Amino acid sequence: MLIPSRRAGHSIRLVVVIIPTLCIFYFLSQPTAGQGDQLAGIQYENTSALQAKEPFPGLETVKFWQELLDGLLKNGPTSPQITTPQRAKKSHFDPKLQAPDHVYQPPNLIHLRDEDRDSMKKSHNGFISRVRDMSARLPFKRRSRGVVMTTGESHLGIAITSLLMLRQTGCSLPVQLFLEDHTENTRHVCEGILGNLDVECLSFEAIFSTTPNMPRISMFQFKVFSLLFSSFQDILFLDVDAFPVHDPEALFEREPFTSHGLVTWPDFWLPTVSPTFYEITDTPVPVLNSSSRSSESGILLYNKAKHADSLLLAAYYNYYGPRHYYPLLSQGADGEGDKETFLQSALVLGKPAYSVKTNVGAVGRRFNGTPRSSALKQADPAHDWELTKARENHGWFPMLAGGGGNKGKIHARCLFIHHNQVKIDIRRIAGTLGTVMHKDEQGQYTRLWGRQKGLARTAGYDVERAMWKEVLRAICQASLVEECKKLREFFIKVFIDGAEQKG
């Protein structure tokens, strides 16, 4: 069922709201200066529209889900669970060990009996037939767009941090946040701070309860269903720990999204898909080289009108992911999960998809001389497209963002941060401070992201400073006195005193 985004005349009963939620809600209701002004009690235009929607899930969505589940259950693999004989070594997929522009073919670490491979092929073909029949009926609101995220109750504080950063860019896109289920705790958060941020909370349980025969799913499997059940046609999907550094709405109006309808971002590793997967799906093996990369699914752009069929196929790969398709697509490599399912489903159906060419970058700092990553930075796909076309059409590069001149690899400007290593949980900040407040050999506090001069130059502002300003403002307007004191000390030493010393 729908958890309302806000309720007119709602009064907050302090005695029943947990302190972190109360603190954040109170803080956001106070007038502030600068970029924070847009977050303080603002009434977004889209909120009234969300209130006018039919309850979630609507009858059309329920009927479609029941039909989809029937197709999933009737065409599931009957072969035994697939396992990799050994966990993949990094050397299998490490691009540093490849010669430049060397032809690359992923190793085949998955070996199936002929009868098991043929059985999976038959089941796969059966579901493809259902996809072609169902795809035109995938329900969504035409010409709508928004941001989609999914999380459990324990990670709501991480989502709040990312959503604050989304809104501080000036982005007014509506957000649909899918929760596994809803509790009194999540209801208070959704009706309070998330409602003020124009976030609509939706419950998977509300729709999955209509099919009690459905086997339980978990973790990575939820992402594809948030994309399917969202009412938006054009979707920017963000992992709960990912956020943009500029308003991303223009991406929907620009290449490569306008022509492809699906944009994916790279991981660090070479492609990991087993050749056995292409045998099962009757798909030609892609031509790859040492510049090719596997997918990192923390950020996705989807046009459901163009990719209804490939999204349904991605649902199949995720529904049967843990036992069959995750091993086939990742072969035990780092991050095995849903990460390859979206791009590969488009490839299998011959649908257009654009893979960002700019390599993923790490942001972090050093511990005793050893690099320690905190987050990933991902490129602006529109700028990446421009550079790619310049190389294809003219054999040269315009001046690359962040340096690099006119030679070398494509290096588009950064647009997204994916905080995949150190989670900034605004509701449980005390548990993060020990990691954040690190001192170097000289006894000075250091930035969590290290010295990101290139990011600050292309973003036009200090992104890490902006993130900590939002977090600090939240906890210090509340009764989290000790956390406020510690984080303020860190903020002043690093972002005020440190900046003055370098100035």
Residue, then its C-alpha position, 0 to 999 in steps of 0.5 A: m500500500l502507499i505510504p503517503s508522502r505527507r499528510a495535511g495538518h499532521s502533528i508530530r508526537l514527539v514521545v513516539v518518534i525515535i530521536p534520530t528521526l525527530c532530530i532530522f525532521y526538526f532540523l529540516s523544518q528550520p530556516t537555513a541559508g544558502q543551498g539548504d534553503q530549498l530543503a527547509g519545509i519547501q512545498y514541491e509542486n509534485t507533492s499534490a500530484l502524488q497525493a492524487k494518485e490511486p493507491f499502490p499497487g493499482l489494479e493494473t499493476v497487480k494484474f500485470w505482476q500476477e501474469l509476470l510471476d506466472g511466466l517466471l514460475k512456469n519457465g524457471p531453470t530446472s537444472p541444478q544450482i550453478t556454482t563456480p569451481q573456484r572463486a574467480k581470481k582478480s587476475h582473470f578480470d584485471p585490465k592492468l594485466q591486458a595489453p592495450d587494445h588487446v582482444y579480450q575473451p572472458p574465461n569460461l569458469i562455468h561448465l555445465r552438462d549438455e543436458d543442463r545447458d539445453s534445459m536452461k536454453k529451453s526455459h529461457n526461450g519459453f520466457i522470451s516468448r512470454v516477454r514478447d507478449m507482455s511487454a506492450r502491457l507494462p504499466f507506467k504513466r506515459r511521459s513521466r520521469g523521476v528518480v527511483m531508489t530501493t532500501g530496507e529500514s536499516h538503510l533509510g539514513i543512508a537514503i536520507t543523506s543521498l536525497l539531501m545531496l540530490r535536492q541540494t543540486g536543485c533537482s526537483l524530480p519526484v522520487q519513488l523509494f521502494l521499501e521491502d515493507h513498512t513499519e511505524n518507524t518507516r511511516h514516520v520517516c516517510e511522512g516527515i523528512l522524506g515527504n518534505l523532500d518530495v519522496e513517495c514511499l512504496s512497499f514491495e510487500a503491498i504487491f508481493s502479498t497479492t501472490p502468496n505463492m511467490p518464493r522469497i527474494s532478497m538483496f540484489q533482486f529487489k532493484v529490478f522490481s522497483l524499476l518495473f513497479s515504478s509509475f515513471q516512464d523515464i527513470l534515473f535509478l540510484d542505489v541508496d548510497a549514490f547521488p549526483v553532483h549536479d541536477p541530472e534531469a537534463l540527461f533525459e533530454r540528451e544523447p545517449f539516452t534519447s536514442h538508446g533508452l538505457v545507459t549503464w556505467p562501468d565497474f573496474w573489471l573486464p567483462t565477466v560474462s561466461p561464454t556459456f551464458y551466450e550459448i544458453t541465450d543464443t546470442p553472439v559473443p560480443v567483440l571485446n578488448s582490454s578497454s571493455r568493462s563490466s557493469e556497475s549497476g548503482i546508477l541506471l537510466y531507463n526508458k521503459a517505453k523502449h525497454a519494457d521487454s529487456l526490463l522483463l528479461a532482466a527480471y527473469y535473470n534476477y529472479y533466478g539470479p542467486r542459483h543460476y544467472y548471477p554465477l553465469l554473468s559474474q563467475g564469482a568476480d567481485g560484486e557478483g549480483d544484479k550488476e550485469t543483468f540489465l545490460q545483458s538483457a538488452l544485448v540478448l534482445g538486440k535492444p540499444a544500450y549505451s555503456v559509458k566509456t569513461n572509466v570508473g574512478a575511486v575517491g579516498r585517502r591513504f592509511n599509513g601510505t596505503p590507498r583506501s577507497s571511500a566511494l566511486k565517481q562516475a561520469d556524465p554520460a552526455h559528456d562521455w557521448e560527446l567525447t566518444k563521437a568526437r573520437e569516432n568521427h574525427g579520430w581526436f579528442p576535444m580537451l578532456a575534463g580534468g586534464g589529459g590533453n587530446k590523447g589517451k582514454i575518454h575522460a568525461r567530467c564526473l556527475f555521480i558519487h557512489h558511496n559504496q565503501v563508507k556508508i554515510d548514515i545520517r540516522r546512525i552517524a555515531g557508528t561512522l565517525g570512527t572511520v571518518m575522523h582519521k588523522d594522518e602521520q602529522g596528526q591532522y584530520t584528512r578528507l574522506w575523499g582525499r584531495q579531489k581537485g579535479l572533481a571540485r574543478t569540474a563540479g564547480y564546488d567542493v562536493e565533499r564539503a557540501m555533503w558534510k555540511e548537510v550531515l553536520r547541519a542535521i545532527c547539530q540542530a538536534s540533541l545528538v550533542e556528542e556526535c555534533k561536537k566531534l563532527r564539527e571539530f572534523f569539519i572545521k579542521v578539514f574544511i575551514d582551517g585546512a582551506e584557510q591554510k592552503g589559501 
